[in-house]
Structures are given as C-alpha cells and as structure tokens.
C-alpha cells in the first residue's frame, strides 16, 4: 500500500508498506520529495529498523524505486526462506507496472495482483483494517501534540 502525506508546504512523501496474512510487516520504503540522492540525516533518523529511504522529484514512488523495492523484498523472502510463489496484492499505480517489474517478479516467482482502479479502500486489507483506523488515531495524536507544542514540519534540504 502506498501512503501519501501532505504538509502545509505541499511537500509530499510516499511510503510503501507490506505485510502478510500472518500479520507480519516488512520494513517500509519511504520516498521523499527531493532532487538529490543523499538525504539529510534528520529525514531518516529514528525510523523503523530496516526502512529504506529514497527521493524522487515528486515525492511519489516511481518504477525505478519500485523495482528496487521488489528486489529488496525478494532478498527478504529468500532470507526468511519463504515458500514460493508469493502473491503481492497492490494498487494499480503506474509506478508498479513496467516490463522490467513484471519480468523481475516472474523470475523471482512473485505473482503481482493489481486491484481495480479506485477500489483499494474497499479491497485492500491494509487500507481497510490497518491504515484507516491508524489514520484516525494518528490525526488525534497530531492535533493533541500541535496544541501543546507547535506544528510538525519536515526539514527541507537546500539542494
């Protein structure tokens, strides 16, 4: 699932989160809006262990970063000795589909299942069972925190 967050300055980032039917989650992959390959230390500090970080000009996942994630995911499956084939259910974002991505998945015995457009909020288990309730709780935490301190703002690198 891809999570997109907006700040007041309209700076986007996306997070690819992957879990399995046993309730286990893999470390997320975070893509920040940025024009260089090096990330300021503050952007990656105290993230979940194993999280991968990257940048794109838009802050959205692109085919290159998704292919890199798919290869990383395959390594994690191999380390855990997960039985193949593995099914990956995903939204239909264009960043998840390319000839290279499909060939890589086929080679690694990963079956890609693309959900119909505009249906992930109904069909994708993480959207319905995890992200929806988490978003509501997170918004309450942020509102409470903001009232007691100041707004949360992501530091922007000068590149």
DSSP file (Angstrom, degrees, kcal/mol; ACC not computed):
  #  RESIDUE AA STRUCTURE BP1 BP2  ACC     N-H-->O    O-->H-N    N-H-->O    O-->H-N    TCO  KAPPA ALPHA  PHI   PSI    X-CA   Y-CA   Z-CA
    1    1 A X              0   0    0      0, 0.0    16,-2.2     0, 0.0     2,-0.5   0.000 360.0 360.0 360.0 148.1    0.0    0.0    0.0
    2    2 A X  E     -A   16   0A   0     14,-0.2     2,-0.5    12,-0.1    14,-0.2  -0.933 360.0-162.5-111.6 126.4    1.2    3.5   -0.7
    3    3 A X  E     -A   15   0A   0     12,-2.1    12,-1.7    -2,-0.5     2,-0.5  -0.934   5.0-165.2-110.3 128.1    0.6    6.2    1.9
    4    4 A X  E     -A   14   0A   0     -2,-0.5     2,-0.4    10,-0.2    10,-0.2  -0.945   3.2-167.6-115.1 132.8    0.9    9.8    0.8
    5    5 A X  E     -A   13   0A   0      8,-1.7     8,-0.8    -2,-0.5     2,-0.4  -0.955   5.3-156.0-121.3 139.6    1.2   12.6    3.3
    6    6 A X  E     -A   12   0A   0     -2,-0.4     2,-0.2     6,-0.2     6,-0.1  -0.915   5.3-161.3-110.5 137.9    0.9   16.3    2.7
    7    7 A X    >   -     0   0    0      4,-0.6     3,-1.9    -2,-0.4   146,-0.1  -0.580  42.3 -94.8-103.0 176.6    2.4   19.0    4.8
    8    8 A X  T 3  S+     0   0    0      1,-0.3   145,-0.1    -2,-0.2    -1,-0.0   0.832 127.2  55.4 -61.5 -30.5    1.3   22.6    4.9
    9    9 A X  T 3  S-     0   0    0      2,-0.1    -1,-0.3     1,-0.0     3,-0.1   0.290 116.3-114.9 -85.5  10.6    4.1   23.4    2.3
   10   10 A X    <   +     0   0    0     -3,-1.9     2,-0.6     1,-0.2    -2,-0.1   0.779  62.0 154.6  61.1  29.7    2.7   20.8    0.0
   11   11 A X        -     0   0    0    143,-0.0    -4,-0.6    48,-0.0     2,-0.2  -0.806  28.5-155.7 -87.9 121.4    5.8   18.6    0.3
   12   12 A X  E     +A    6   0A   0     -2,-0.6    21,-1.1    46,-0.3     2,-0.3  -0.635  20.0 174.3 -99.2 153.2    4.9   15.0   -0.5
   13   13 A X  E     -AB   5  32A   0     -8,-0.8    -8,-1.7    -2,-0.2     2,-0.4  -0.970  15.3-149.3-145.3 155.0    6.4   11.8    0.5
   14   14 A X  E     -AB   4  31A   0     17,-2.5    17,-3.1    45,-0.3     2,-0.4  -0.934   2.6-156.7-125.9 151.8    5.1    8.3   -0.1
   15   15 A X  E     -AB   3  30A   0    -12,-1.7   -12,-2.1    -2,-0.4     2,-0.6  -0.991   6.2-152.1-130.3 125.1    5.6    5.1    2.0
   16   16 A X  E     -AB   2  29A   0     13,-3.0    13,-2.0    -2,-0.4     2,-0.4  -0.869  20.0-174.0 -96.1 121.4    5.3    1.6    0.6
   17   17 A X  E     -     0   0A   0    -16,-2.2     2,-0.4    -2,-0.6    10,-0.1  -0.958   3.6-172.4-121.6 134.3    4.2   -0.8    3.4
   18   18 A X  E     + B   0  26A   0      8,-0.5     8,-3.0    -2,-0.4     2,-0.3  -0.989   9.9 162.9-132.7 130.3    4.0   -4.5    3.0
   19   19 A X  E     - B   0  25A   0     -2,-0.4     6,-0.2     6,-0.2     2,-0.2  -0.878  23.4-132.1-135.5 169.5    2.6   -7.1    5.4
   20   20 A X    >   -     0   0    0      4,-2.2     3,-2.0    -2,-0.3     4,-0.0  -0.650  35.4 -92.9-119.8 179.0    1.5  -10.7    5.1
   21   21 A X  T 3  S+     0   0    0      1,-0.3    -1,-0.0    -2,-0.2    -2,-0.0   0.655 120.3  63.0 -67.6 -16.0   -1.5  -12.8    6.1
   22   22 A X  T 3  S-     0   0    0      2,-0.1    -1,-0.3     1,-0.0     3,-0.1   0.485 119.2-107.6 -85.4  -2.6    0.2  -13.7    9.4
   23   23 A X  S <  S+     0   0    0     -3,-2.0     2,-0.3     1,-0.3    -2,-0.1   0.584  74.2 139.7  87.0  10.5    0.2  -10.1   10.4
   24   24 A X        -     0   0    0     -4,-0.0    -4,-2.2     0, 0.0     2,-0.4  -0.677  37.4-153.1 -87.5 142.5    4.0   -9.7    9.9
   25   25 A X  E     -B   19   0A   0     -2,-0.3    -6,-0.2    -6,-0.2     2,-0.2  -0.917   6.0-140.5-117.3 143.7    5.2   -6.4    8.4
   26   26 A X  E     -B   18   0A   0     -8,-3.0    -8,-0.5    -2,-0.4    24,-0.0  -0.650  44.7 -83.5 -90.5 155.2    8.3   -5.8    6.4
   27   27 A X  E     -     0   0A   0     -2,-0.2    -1,-0.1     1,-0.1    23,-0.1  -0.303  55.8-110.4 -57.6 143.9   10.2   -2.5    7.0
   28   28 A X  E     -     0   0A   0    -11,-0.1    24,-1.9    -3,-0.1     2,-0.5  -0.229  15.5-133.6 -74.2 164.9    8.7    0.3    5.0
   29   29 A X  E     -Bc  16  52A   0    -13,-2.0   -13,-3.0    22,-0.2     2,-0.4  -0.988  22.8-161.5-118.1 120.2   10.2    2.1    2.0
   30   30 A X  E     -Bc  15  53A   0     22,-3.1    24,-1.8    -2,-0.5     2,-0.5  -0.874   7.3-167.3-108.9 132.0   10.0    5.9    2.2
   31   31 A X  E     -Bc  14  54A   0    -17,-3.1   -17,-2.5    -2,-0.4    24,-0.2  -0.972  10.4-165.4-119.9 117.1   10.3    8.2   -0.8
   32   32 A X  E     -Bc  13  55A   0     22,-2.8    24,-2.0    -2,-0.5     2,-0.6  -0.619  30.9-102.2 -95.4 157.7   10.7   11.9   -0.1
   33   33 A X  E     + c   0  56A   0    -21,-1.1     2,-0.3    -2,-0.2    24,-0.2  -0.706  69.8 123.4 -76.0 123.3   10.4   14.7   -2.5
   34   34 A X        -     0   0    0     22,-2.7    25,-0.2    -2,-0.6    24,-0.1  -0.966  59.4-133.9-174.8 161.9   13.9   15.8   -3.4
   35   35 A X  S    S+     0   0    0     -2,-0.3     2,-0.3     3,-0.1    22,-0.1   0.462  82.4  61.1-108.9  -2.5   16.3   16.3   -6.2
   36   36 A X  S    S-     0   0    0      2,-0.2   123,-0.0    20,-0.1     0, 0.0  -0.801  75.8-125.6-123.0 168.0   19.4   14.5   -4.9
   37   37 A X  S    S+     0   0    0     -2,-0.3     2,-0.4    17,-0.1    -1,-0.1   0.666  87.6  82.0 -84.7 -16.8   20.3   11.0   -3.9
   38   38 A X        -     0   0    0     16,-0.0     2,-0.4     0, 0.0    -2,-0.2  -0.758  68.6-150.7 -94.4 135.0   21.6   12.0   -0.4
   39   39 A X        -     0   0    0     -2,-0.4     5,-0.1    14,-0.1    -2,-0.1  -0.816  23.8-106.5-103.1 139.2   19.0   12.5    2.3
   40   40 A X    >>  -     0   0    0     -2,-0.4     3,-1.8     1,-0.1     4,-0.6  -0.369  32.6-118.8 -58.9 142.6   19.5   14.9    5.2
   41   41 A X  H >> S+     0   0    0      1,-0.3     3,-1.2     2,-0.2     4,-0.9   0.830 111.3  62.1 -54.9 -35.6   20.2   12.9    8.4
   42   42 A X  H 34 S+     0   0    0      1,-0.3    -1,-0.3     2,-0.2   113,-0.1   0.741  95.6  60.8 -65.0 -22.5   17.1   14.2   10.1
   43   43 A X  H <4 S+     0   0    0     -3,-1.8    -1,-0.3     1,-0.2    -2,-0.2   0.710 115.1  31.5 -77.2 -19.8   14.8   12.7    7.4
   44   44 A X  H X< S+     0   0    0     -3,-1.2     3,-1.2    -4,-0.6    -2,-0.2   0.409  89.0 122.5-117.4  -0.9   16.0    9.1    8.3
   45   45 A X  T 3< S-     0   0    0     -4,-0.9    -3,-0.0     1,-0.2    -4,-0.0  -0.428  83.3  -1.2 -69.6 134.0   16.7    9.5   12.0
   46   46 A X  T 3  S+     0   0    0      1,-0.2    -1,-0.2    -2,-0.2     3,-0.1   0.685  90.5 150.1  63.5  22.8   14.8    7.1   14.3
   47   47 A X    <   -     0   0    0     -3,-1.2    -1,-0.2     1,-0.2     3,-0.1  -0.308  61.3 -70.7 -74.2 167.9   12.8    5.4   11.5
   48   48 A X    >   -     0   0    0      1,-0.1     3,-2.0     2,-0.1    -1,-0.2  -0.326  66.2 -90.6 -57.8 140.8   11.7    1.8   11.9
   49   49 A X  T 3  S+     0   0    0      1,-0.3    -1,-0.1    -3,-0.1   -22,-0.0  -0.257 112.3  19.3 -54.6 136.0   14.7   -0.6   11.7
   50   50 A X  T 3  S+     0   0    0      1,-0.3    -1,-0.3    -3,-0.1    -2,-0.1   0.383  85.6 151.0  86.1  -4.0   15.4   -1.7    8.2
   51   51 A X    <   -     0   0    0     -3,-2.0     2,-0.4    -7,-0.1    -1,-0.3  -0.341  37.0-142.5 -62.0 139.1   13.5    1.1    6.5
   52   52 A X  E     -c   29   0A   0    -24,-1.9   -22,-3.1   -25,-0.1     2,-0.3  -0.842  15.3-160.5-102.1 144.9   14.8    2.1    3.1
   53   53 A X  E     +c   30   0A   0     -2,-0.4     2,-0.3   -24,-0.2   -22,-0.2  -0.942  18.5 152.2-127.1 145.4   14.8    5.8    2.1
   54   54 A X  E     -c   31   0A   0    -24,-1.8   -22,-2.8    -2,-0.3     2,-0.3  -0.932  28.0-127.0-156.5 176.1   15.0    7.4   -1.3
   55   55 A X  E     +c   32   0A   0     -2,-0.3     2,-0.3   -24,-0.2   -22,-0.2  -0.965  16.1 179.0-132.6 151.9   14.0   10.6   -3.2
   56   56 A X  E     -c   33   0A   0    -24,-2.0   -22,-2.7    -2,-0.3   -20,-0.1  -0.935  43.3-109.6-137.5 163.1   12.1   11.5   -6.4
   57   57 A X  S    S+     0   0    0     -2,-0.3   -22,-0.1   -24,-0.2   -24,-0.1   0.832 119.7  36.0 -62.2 -31.1   11.4   14.9   -7.8
   58   58 A X  S    S-     0   0    0      2,-0.2   -46,-0.3   -25,-0.1   -25,-0.2   0.695 104.8-120.6 -94.7 -21.3    7.7   14.5   -7.0
   59   59 A X  S    S+     0   0    0    -27,-0.4   -45,-0.3     1,-0.4     2,-0.3   0.435  77.0 118.8  88.3   0.5    7.9   12.5   -3.7
   60   60 A X  S    S-     0   0    0    -47,-0.1    -1,-0.4   -28,-0.1    -2,-0.2  -0.689  75.3 -99.6 -97.0 152.4    5.9    9.7   -5.4
   61   61 A X        -     0   0    0     -2,-0.3     2,-0.2    -3,-0.1    34,-0.1  -0.436  43.9-164.7 -62.1 141.2    7.1    6.2   -5.9
   62   62 A X     >  -     0   0    0     -2,-0.1     4,-2.6    33,-0.1     5,-0.2  -0.764  35.1 -96.2-123.8 176.1    8.4    5.6   -9.4
   63   63 A X  H  > S+     0   0    0     -2,-0.2     4,-2.6     1,-0.2     5,-0.2   0.876 121.4  53.1 -61.3 -39.9    9.1    2.5  -11.5
   64   64 A X  H  > S+     0   0    0      1,-0.2     4,-2.0     2,-0.2    -1,-0.2   0.926 113.3  42.3 -62.3 -45.5   12.8    2.6  -10.7
   65   65 A X  H  > S+     0   0    0      2,-0.2     4,-2.3     1,-0.2    -2,-0.2   0.860 113.9  51.7 -71.6 -34.9   12.3    2.8   -6.9
   66   66 A X  H  X S+     0   0    0     -4,-2.6     4,-2.8    29,-0.2    -2,-0.2   0.910 109.4  50.0 -67.9 -39.6    9.5    0.1   -7.0
   67   67 A X  H  X S+     0   0    0     -4,-2.6     4,-2.2     2,-0.2    -2,-0.2   0.915 110.6  50.0 -62.2 -42.3   11.8   -2.2   -9.0
   68   68 A X  H  X S+     0   0    0     -4,-2.0     4,-2.2     1,-0.2    -2,-0.2   0.907 111.4  49.2 -61.4 -41.1   14.5   -1.6   -6.3
   69   69 A X  H  X S+     0   0    0     -4,-2.3     4,-3.3     2,-0.2    -2,-0.2   0.920 108.1  53.4 -63.8 -42.7   11.9   -2.4   -3.6
   70   70 A X  H  X S+     0   0    0     -4,-2.8     4,-2.3     1,-0.2    -2,-0.2   0.898 110.4  47.3 -59.8 -41.1   10.8   -5.6   -5.4
   71   71 A X  H  X S+     0   0    0     -4,-2.2     4,-1.9     2,-0.2    -1,-0.2   0.908 113.2  48.4 -65.6 -42.1   14.4   -6.8   -5.5
   72   72 A X  H  X S+     0   0    0     -4,-2.2     4,-2.1     2,-0.2    -2,-0.2   0.922 110.8  51.3 -61.8 -44.7   14.9   -5.9   -1.8
   73   73 A X  H  X S+     0   0    0     -4,-3.3     4,-2.4     1,-0.2    -2,-0.2   0.904 107.3  53.0 -59.6 -43.6   11.6   -7.7   -1.0
   74   74 A X  H  X S+     0   0    0     -4,-2.3     4,-2.5     1,-0.2    -1,-0.2   0.900 107.3  52.1 -59.3 -41.7   12.9  -10.8   -2.8
   75   75 A X  H  X S+     0   0    0     -4,-1.9     4,-2.7     1,-0.2    -1,-0.2   0.912 109.5  49.4 -60.9 -42.5   16.1  -10.7   -0.7
   76   76 A X  H  X S+     0   0    0     -4,-2.1     4,-2.1     2,-0.2    -2,-0.2   0.899 110.8  49.8 -64.7 -40.3   14.0  -10.6    2.5
   77   77 A X  H  <>S+     0   0    0     -4,-2.4     5,-2.5     2,-0.2     4,-0.4   0.913 111.8  48.6 -62.7 -42.1   11.8  -13.5    1.3
   78   78 A X  H ><5S+     0   0    0     -4,-2.5     3,-1.0     3,-0.2    -2,-0.2   0.915 109.8  51.7 -64.5 -43.8   15.0  -15.5    0.5
   79   79 A X  H 3<5S+     0   0    0     -4,-2.7    -1,-0.2     1,-0.3    -2,-0.2   0.890 113.9  43.8 -58.6 -40.2   16.5  -14.7    3.9
   80   80 A X  T 3<5S-     0   0    0     -4,-2.1    -1,-0.3    -5,-0.2    -2,-0.2   0.468 109.5-127.2 -84.5  -1.9   13.3  -15.9    5.6
   81   81 A X  T < 5 -     0   0    0     -3,-1.0     2,-0.3    -4,-0.4    -3,-0.2   0.915  39.2-175.1  54.0  47.9   13.1  -19.0    3.3
   82   82 A X      < -     0   0    0     -5,-2.5    -1,-0.2    -6,-0.1     2,-0.1  -0.560  27.9-111.3 -75.6 134.4    9.6  -18.1    2.3
   83   83 A X        -     0   0    0     -2,-0.3     2,-0.3     2,-0.1    -1,-0.1  -0.404  48.5 -96.2 -66.6 140.3    7.9  -20.7    0.1
   84   84 A X  S    S+     0   0    0     -2,-0.1     2,-0.2     2,-0.1    26,-0.1  -0.739  91.1  56.5-105.9 156.0    7.3  -19.5   -3.4
   85   85 A X        -     0   0    0     24,-0.7     2,-0.4    -2,-0.3    25,-0.2   0.523  67.4-168.5 -74.9 159.1    5.2  -18.4   -5.3
   86   86 A X  E     -d  110   0B   0     23,-1.7    25,-3.4    -2,-0.2     2,-0.5  -0.947  12.2-141.0-114.2 136.8    4.4  -15.3   -3.2
   87   87 A X  E     -d  111   0B   0     -2,-0.4     2,-0.6    23,-0.2    25,-0.2  -0.870  11.2-164.9-102.1 127.9    1.4  -13.1   -4.1
   88   88 A X  E     -d  112   0B   0     23,-3.3    25,-3.0    -2,-0.5     2,-0.5  -0.955   5.7-159.3-112.6 115.2    1.8   -9.4   -3.9
   89   89 A X  E     +d  113   0B   0     -2,-0.6     2,-0.3    23,-0.2    25,-0.2  -0.819  26.3 160.3 -94.2 128.4   -1.6   -7.5   -3.9
   90   90 A X  E     -d  114   0B   0     23,-2.7    25,-2.8    -2,-0.5    -2,-0.0  -0.931  41.1 -96.8-145.6 165.1   -1.2   -3.9   -4.9
   91   91 A X        -     0   0    0     -2,-0.3    26,-0.1    23,-0.2    25,-0.1  -0.229  44.4-105.6 -74.5 175.2   -3.0   -0.9   -6.3
   92   92 A X        +     0   0    0     24,-0.1    -1,-0.1    22,-0.1    25,-0.1   0.086  61.0 151.3 -94.5  24.2   -2.8   -0.1  -10.0
   93   93 A X    >   -     0   0    0      1,-0.2     3,-2.2     2,-0.1     4,-0.3  -0.265  53.6-126.9 -57.3 140.2   -0.4    2.8   -9.8
   94   94 A X  G >  S+     0   0    0      1,-0.3     3,-1.2     2,-0.2    -1,-0.2   0.746 106.9  70.1 -62.2 -21.9    1.7    3.2  -12.9
   95   95 A X  G 3  S+     0   0    0      1,-0.2    -1,-0.3   -34,-0.1   -29,-0.2   0.645  97.0  52.7 -69.5 -12.3    4.8    3.1  -10.7
   96   96 A X  G <  S+     0   0    0     -3,-2.2     2,-0.5     1,-0.1    -1,-0.2   0.461 100.8  68.8-100.2  -2.4    4.1   -0.5  -10.0
   97   97 A X    <   +     0   0    0     -3,-1.2     2,-0.3    -4,-0.3    -1,-0.1  -0.964  52.9 120.7-128.3 123.1    3.8   -1.7  -13.6
   98   98 A X     >  -     0   0    0     -2,-0.5     4,-2.5     1,-0.1     5,-0.2  -0.950  67.5-103.0-161.4 165.7    6.5   -2.0  -16.2
   99   99 A X  H  > S+     0   0    0     -2,-0.3     4,-2.7     1,-0.2     5,-0.2   0.924 122.6  50.9 -60.2 -43.6    8.0   -4.7  -18.4
  100  100 A X  H  > S+     0   0    0      1,-0.2     4,-2.4     2,-0.2    -1,-0.2   0.899 110.9  48.1 -62.1 -41.3   11.1   -4.8  -16.1
  101  101 A X  H  > S+     0   0    0      2,-0.2     4,-2.6     1,-0.2    -1,-0.2   0.935 113.5  46.4 -65.8 -46.4    9.0   -5.1  -13.0
  102  102 A X  H  X S+     0   0    0     -4,-2.5     4,-2.6     2,-0.2    -2,-0.2   0.914 114.2  48.0 -63.8 -43.0    6.8   -7.9  -14.4
  103  103 A X  H  X S+     0   0    0     -4,-2.7     4,-2.7    -5,-0.2    -1,-0.2   0.913 111.9  49.8 -63.9 -42.2    9.9   -9.8  -15.7
  104  104 A X  H  X S+     0   0    0     -4,-2.4     4,-2.0    -5,-0.2    -2,-0.2   0.929 112.3  47.4 -61.7 -45.9   11.6   -9.4  -12.3
  105  105 A X  H  <>S+     0   0    0     -4,-2.6     5,-3.1     2,-0.2     4,-0.4   0.926 112.7  48.8 -62.0 -45.0    8.6  -10.7  -10.5
  106  106 A X  H ><5S+     0   0    0     -4,-2.6     3,-1.1     1,-0.2    -2,-0.2   0.924 111.4  49.9 -60.9 -44.7    8.2  -13.6  -12.8
  107  107 A X  H 3<5S+     0   0    0     -4,-2.7    -1,-0.2     1,-0.3    -2,-0.2   0.849 114.2  44.9 -62.2 -35.7   11.8  -14.5  -12.5
  108  108 A X  T 3<5S-     0   0    0     -4,-2.0    -1,-0.3    -5,-0.2    -2,-0.2   0.362 115.3-114.5 -91.8   4.5   11.6  -14.4   -8.7
  109  109 A X  T < 5 +     0   0    0     -3,-1.1   -23,-1.7    -4,-0.4   -24,-0.7   0.900  67.6 144.2  61.2  43.7    8.3  -16.3   -8.6
  110  110 A X  E   < -d   86   0B   0     -5,-3.1     2,-0.6   -25,-0.2    -1,-0.2  -0.970  41.6-146.6-112.6 122.5    6.4  -13.4   -7.2
  111  111 A X  E     -d   87   0B   0    -25,-3.4   -23,-3.3    -2,-0.5     2,-0.5  -0.801   9.5-150.5 -93.4 121.0    2.8  -13.1   -8.5
  112  112 A X  E     -d   88   0B   0     -2,-0.6     2,-0.6   -25,-0.2   -23,-0.2  -0.815  10.4-169.5 -94.1 124.3    1.7   -9.5   -8.9
  113  113 A X  E     -d   89   0B   0    -25,-3.0   -23,-2.7    -2,-0.5     2,-0.5  -0.957   7.4-157.0-116.3 114.3   -2.1   -8.9   -8.5
  114  114 A X  E     -d   90   0B   0     -2,-0.6   -23,-0.2   -25,-0.2     2,-0.1  -0.797  11.3-138.9 -94.5 124.5   -3.3   -5.5   -9.4
  115  115 A X        -     0   0    0    -25,-2.8   -23,-0.1    -2,-0.5     5,-0.1  -0.460  33.5 -90.6 -77.2 153.6   -6.5   -4.3   -7.9
  116  116 A X    >   -     0   0    0      1,-0.1     3,-1.2    -2,-0.1     4,-0.2  -0.278  56.8 -84.9 -60.9 149.7   -9.1   -2.5  -10.0
  117  117 A X  T 3  S+     0   0    0      1,-0.2    -1,-0.1     2,-0.1   -26,-0.0  -0.200 110.0  10.8 -56.0 145.7   -8.7    1.3  -10.0
  118  118 A X  T 3  S+     0   0    0      1,-0.1    -1,-0.2    -3,-0.1    -2,-0.1   0.739 106.0  94.4  59.0  28.1  -10.4    3.3   -7.2
  119  119 A X    X>  +     0   0    0     -3,-1.2     4,-2.7     2,-0.1     3,-1.9   0.465  45.8  96.0-123.8  -5.1  -11.1    0.1   -5.2
  120  120 A X  H 3> S+     0   0    0      1,-0.3     4,-2.1    -4,-0.2     8,-0.2   0.843  79.8  61.1 -61.9 -32.0   -8.2   -0.3   -2.8
  121  121 A X  H 34 S+     0   0    0      1,-0.2    -1,-0.3     2,-0.2    -2,-0.1   0.698 117.2  32.7 -68.0 -15.3  -10.1    1.4    0.0
  122  122 A X  H <4 S+     0   0    0     -3,-1.9    -2,-0.2     6,-0.0    -1,-0.2   0.768 130.3  30.6-101.2 -37.8  -12.6   -1.4   -0.2
  123  123 A X  H  < S+     0   0    0     -4,-2.7     2,-0.7     5,-0.0    -3,-0.2   0.717  93.6  87.4-101.2 -23.9  -10.5   -4.4   -1.3
  124  124 A X     X  -     0   0    0     -4,-2.1     4,-2.1    -5,-0.3     3,-0.4  -0.702  63.4-150.9 -88.8 117.8   -7.0   -3.9    0.2
  125  125 A X  H  > S+     0   0    0     -2,-0.7     4,-3.2     1,-0.3     5,-0.5   0.839  94.1  52.7 -56.7 -39.4   -6.9   -5.4    3.7
  126  126 A X  H  >>S+     0   0    0      1,-0.2     5,-3.4     2,-0.2     4,-1.6   0.901 109.3  49.5 -66.0 -39.3   -4.2   -3.0    4.9
  127  127 A X  I  4>S+     0   0    0     -3,-0.4     5,-1.5    -7,-0.2    -2,-0.2   0.922 120.9  35.1 -63.2 -43.4   -6.2    0.1    3.8
  128  128 A X  I  <5S+     0   0    0     -4,-2.1     5,-0.4    -8,-0.2    -2,-0.2   0.930 129.4  29.2 -78.3 -47.9   -9.4   -1.2    5.5
  129  129 A X  I  <5S+     0   0    0     -4,-3.2    -3,-0.2    -5,-0.2    -2,-0.2   0.707 134.1  15.4 -92.4 -21.1   -8.1   -2.9    8.6
  130  130 A X  I  X5S+     0   0    0     -4,-1.6     4,-2.2    -5,-0.5    -3,-0.2   0.765 122.4  43.1-118.5 -57.7   -4.8   -1.0    9.4
  131  131 A X  I  ><S+     0   0    0     -5,-3.4     4,-2.7     2,-0.2     5,-0.2   0.875 111.1  53.8 -68.8 -38.2   -4.4    2.3    7.6
  132  132 A X  H  ><S+     0   0    0     -5,-1.5     4,-1.8    -6,-0.4    -1,-0.2   0.978 116.1  36.7 -60.1 -58.2   -7.9    3.6    8.1
  133  133 A X  H  > S+     0   0    0     -5,-0.4     4,-2.1     1,-0.2    -1,-0.2   0.874 117.9  53.0 -62.6 -36.3   -8.1    3.1   11.9
  134  134 A X  H  X S+     0   0    0     -4,-2.2     4,-3.2     1,-0.2    -1,-0.2   0.897 106.5  52.7 -65.6 -39.8   -4.4    4.2   12.2
  135  135 A X  H  X S+     0   0    0     -4,-2.7     4,-2.5     2,-0.2    -1,-0.2   0.915 109.1  49.1 -62.2 -43.6   -5.0    7.4   10.3
  136  136 A X  H  X S+     0   0    0     -4,-1.8     4,-1.5    -5,-0.2    -1,-0.2   0.938 115.5  43.5 -61.3 -47.1   -7.9    8.3   12.6
  137  137 A X  H  X S+     0   0    0     -4,-2.1     4,-2.0     1,-0.2    -2,-0.2   0.917 113.3  51.8 -64.8 -44.2   -5.7    7.7   15.7
  138  138 A X  H  X S+     0   0    0     -4,-3.2     4,-2.7     1,-0.2     5,-0.2   0.896 106.6  53.6 -61.2 -42.5   -2.7    9.4   14.2
  139  139 A X  H  X S+     0   0    0     -4,-2.5     4,-2.4     1,-0.2    -1,-0.2   0.881 108.3  50.5 -61.5 -37.9   -4.7   12.5   13.4
  140  140 A X  H  X S+     0   0    0     -4,-1.5     4,-2.2     2,-0.2    -1,-0.2   0.909 111.1  48.5 -65.1 -41.8   -5.9   12.7   17.0
  141  141 A X  H  X S+     0   0    0     -4,-2.0     4,-2.8     2,-0.2    -2,-0.2   0.925 112.4  48.1 -64.0 -45.0   -2.3   12.4   18.3
  142  142 A X  H  X S+     0   0    0     -4,-2.7     4,-3.0     2,-0.2     5,-0.2   0.915 111.7  49.4 -64.2 -43.7   -1.0   15.1   15.9
  143  143 A X  H  X S+     0   0    0     -4,-2.4     4,-1.9     2,-0.2    -1,-0.2   0.924 113.6  46.4 -61.5 -44.1   -3.8   17.5   16.9
  144  144 A X  H  X S+     0   0    0     -4,-2.2     4,-1.3     2,-0.2    -2,-0.2   0.932 115.0  46.4 -63.0 -46.3   -3.1   17.0   20.6
  145  145 A X  H  X S+     0   0    0     -4,-2.8     4,-1.9     1,-0.2     3,-0.3   0.909 110.8  52.6 -62.8 -44.1    0.6   17.4   20.0
  146  146 A X  H  < S+     0   0    0     -4,-3.0    -1,-0.2     1,-0.2    -2,-0.2   0.871 106.6  52.8 -62.2 -38.5    0.2   20.5   17.9
  147  147 A X  H  < S+     0   0    0     -4,-1.9    -1,-0.2    -5,-0.2    -2,-0.2   0.841 115.2  41.7 -65.6 -32.1   -2.0   22.2   20.5
  148  148 A X  H  < S+     0   0    0     -4,-1.3    -2,-0.2    -3,-0.3    -1,-0.2   0.718 134.3   2.0 -89.9 -21.4    0.7   21.6   23.2
  149  149 A X  S  < S-     0   0    0     -4,-1.9     2,-0.3    -5,-0.1    -3,-0.1   0.289 101.1 -65.4-127.1-106.8    3.8   22.4   21.1
  150  150 A X        -     0   0    0     -5,-0.1    -1,-0.1     3,-0.0    -2,-0.1  -0.937  60.7 -66.9-149.6 167.5    4.0   23.7   17.5
  151  151 A X        -     0   0    0     -2,-0.3     2,-0.5     1,-0.1    -8,-0.0  -0.244  51.0-114.3 -60.1 149.3    3.1   22.3   14.1
  152  152 A X        +     0   0    0    -10,-0.1     2,-0.4    -3,-0.0    -1,-0.1  -0.753  39.7 180.0 -85.7 124.2    5.2   19.4   12.8
  153  153 A X        -     0   0    0     -2,-0.5     2,-0.4  -146,-0.1  -146,-0.0  -0.993  26.7-128.6-130.1 131.9    7.3   20.4    9.8
  154  154 A X        -     0   0    0     -2,-0.4     2,-0.2  -143,-0.1  -111,-0.1  -0.633  33.5-114.7 -76.1 130.5    9.7   18.3    7.8
  155  155 A X        -     0   0    0     -2,-0.4     2,-0.5  -113,-0.1  -115,-0.1  -0.465  28.8-140.2 -65.8 135.3   13.1   20.0    7.4
  156  156 A X        -     0   0    0     -2,-0.2     2,-0.1  -122,-0.0  -122,-0.1  -0.860  10.8-132.6-103.0 129.6   13.7   20.8    3.8
  157  157 A X        -     0   0    0     -2,-0.5     2,-1.0     1,-0.1  -118,-0.0  -0.471  15.1-125.2 -77.9 151.0   17.2   20.3    2.4
  158  158 A X              0   0    0      1,-0.2    -1,-0.1    -2,-0.1    -2,-0.0  -0.836 360.0 360.0 -95.9  99.8   18.8   23.1    0.4
  159  159 A X              0   0    0     -2,-1.0    -1,-0.2  -123,-0.0    -2,-0.0   0.375 360.0 360.0-125.6 360.0   19.8   21.3   -2.9
